[in-house]
Amino acid sequence: MKKLTSLLLCCTLSIAIFVGCTFNETGSDKQIFYLSTDKNSITAVNYEYNSDDGRAQIKEALKMLSEDTDDIDYITTIPSSIEISRWELTDGALSLFFIGDYESIDVYTEVLVRAAIVKTLTQIEDVKNVSIYVNNKPLVDSSGEAVGAMTADTFIEDFGQETDSLLSTELTLYFASADGMSLVEENRVVYYSSNVTIEKVVMEQLFKGPSTEGLLSAIPDSTKINSISVTENGVCIVNFDSSFETAMAGITENVTLYSIINSLTKLDNIKQVQILVNGATPHLSNIDVDLSAPLSRNEDIINKTSADDDYTIFEEDGFIPEGDFSTTEDENIPEDEIIQE
């Protein structure tokens, strides 16, 4: 597993998403996410955009995120100490360029702000992920690591009740290649409650599927986990329901099996994985290993030519090298990408 970073927060954390009052009576499946007044959560408020154009919606969303609200339950998302100088959208990768005293935001509030921004913008059809730059440099977390591109799945909807810490980790996950014959590595940073085991987080992310275009989820959609645990000798026991035995069109059973095993064994505390279905040995065809015993990772099934740094989320989905991104009169930047006062 990549380096595990724990962002210990001194205050009690409860980040649950609540749907607030709507801005209109027509109804909408889109929301603007704001910080709760006590800054202990984020609140989703139904919102209907004035335009169907993706770029116009981005401009409108950023305006809403920056404006003061008249509600007593939630406040503006983007603090007045910072502002967005400009933004860029390339192949679904949205880059936001902040200027101001971003570093003054405390760690706890900064995660909330980031989650609210990303969850709001990734609802727009043209936006696949969001990257943030602060004073012309990529945003880094409290450990100095680049945050990179974020999706709504980067932030789980409920970090848990009455927890005292928020954990951040970079996971190495394995998804099916386009032809379903091999695995491709994908790295992603996720935030989760200390009340949730890391092996459960890995499985939740596998269920959500890949962020990299061209990769496929290797686990049947209807599959559920009955239980998951790790023994003292490092064996992770994953007990699925019967849906796990459903054959997936275009994906081999070996790919399904080792998508799970290889992802879990990237964790420091897991050496092998035991797969069960309703507490018994699963019935999978075309598998040449003994499923009644714990299995080790399989390096041969990994597509080495594709499993390189290009598959890390922040590089694949629009990472922009550090440089001078300040706006000048000579730059050819679309008018709707400049945030006006």
Beta strands, then each sheet from edge to edge (+ up, - down):
strand 1: 4-7
strand 2: 17-19
strand 3: 31-36
strand 4: 42-46
strand 5: 74-75
strand 6: 82-90
strand 7: 93-100
strand 8: 129-134
strand 9: 137-138
strand 10: 166-176
strand 11: 183-193
strand 12: 225-230
strand 13: 235-240
strand 14: 272-277
sheet 1: 1+ 10- 11+
sheet 2: 2+ 4+ 3- 5+
sheet 3: 6+ 7- 8- 9+
sheet 4: 12+ 13- 14-
end
